[in-house]
Structures are given as C-alpha cells and as structure tokens.
Amino acid sequence: MEKAQEKNALAKREQEANQVINDDMRKQLFGDGLGGRVLAGMVNNVAGALKEQMGAAAAASQETYDAAERAVRSDPKMRAALGDGIQCTPPMSQMSSSQNVNGVQTQSTTIVFIAQGSNGAQAQVQATGTGGGEQELRMDIKGVLANGAVIDVDGLGGGGGGGGGADGVFDVEATTIDVDDDGVIDV
C-alpha cells in the first residue's frame, strides 16, 4: 500500500513539473470550477506539446551542427582554404521545420556558423540537414569565404578515404587467402 502511494505521489510530481499552470495557480486564475480545470488543462496540453517540439528542434539542431562541424573540419577544400586546425563557432542562427506528406515526416534544420583555420581565414558556413532521428541525415553544406568564393563541403564528412562516391557507397573487392599447414599460401 505504501509503495503505491509513493508511486502515485511521484507520478503527480512529474506531471506537475511539466505543467505551466499548477492547481494553486489554476484556482487563482480561473477558479475551482469545471471551466477553470478545462482552461488549465488546455493551456498545459499546448505548453506540453510546445515543449516537446522545442526539444525535438534543439536535438535536430545539435545533430546537424555536429555533422556539419565534422564535415567542415575534415573537408580537404575547406582545409586548403582555411588551413589546418579549423575551429567552429557555436551556431549563430538556426531554423527548423518539419513536414508530413502521406504519413512520412521529414524534418529540415538549417544552421549558420563561422569556421576559422590556422591561417586566420574564415568562412561562413550554412548547413542544412534533412532527415535525422530515425531517417538518415542528409547534409547540404556550403562555406562562403571572405572573397565570396563558395565551397561545397562533402556532407559525408569524408577526408580522403578514397573510393567513396557522393552517394556514400564504397566498392570493395575481397580476396580469400588460405595458409596451409606446410606454410604455402593459396590465393
């Protein structure tokens, strides 16, 4: 019996922590009647949904920033323009949107930050990540140098592994090598 009461109290505290309008505030603002309970419930539902959306947008922005920063730091064209040791600022601007088409939700997040290399050169980077979460994150990253030149950054984050195409597929040929007991290698 005591465990059930503790469980109920814990559930009530968690529910109250997510509410914008708690019981005391509801009574002060809307009264103790049914109308006050309905209004407080609507406000709390809207606030909860907004909190969930803001959390998802923040997670998508962080995922996009992390992927863009890795790609910028490892891109040979950016290293050639900015020098090695590229440092990136936190996002200066970010935008997130989502759409639902035929039951398939797609989220798009765009962030802007500055990348600076060891030679002092800077580039303004705009990175757009589409997908994310359960979908594969597809990146479109462009860096604009001070002279206006635009560098298309490899959104795969590759830095010269060789053989990988823009689609991220690597062709691999495997050969089996068999070493016999007598030390002879059969290919």
Sequence and secondary structure as in RCSB ss.txt:
>XXXX:A:sequence
MEKAQEKNALAKREQEANQVINDDMRKQLFGDGLGGRVLAGMVNNVAGALKEQMGAAAAASQETYDAAERAVRSD
PKMRAALGDGIQCTPPMSQMSSSQNVNGVQTQSTTIVFIAQGSNGAQAQVQATGTGGGEQELRMDIKGVLANGAV
IDVDGLGGGGGGGGGADGVFDVEATTIDVDDDGVIDV
>XXXX:A:secstr
 HHHHHHHHHHHHHHHHT SS HHHHHHHH SSHHHHHHHHHHHHHHHHHHHHHHHHHHHHHHHHHHHHHHHHH 
HHHHHHH SS EE   SEEEEEEEEETTEEEEEEEEEEEEE TTS EEEEEEEEE  TTS  EEEEEEEETTS E
EEE TT   S SS  TTS         EE TTS EE 
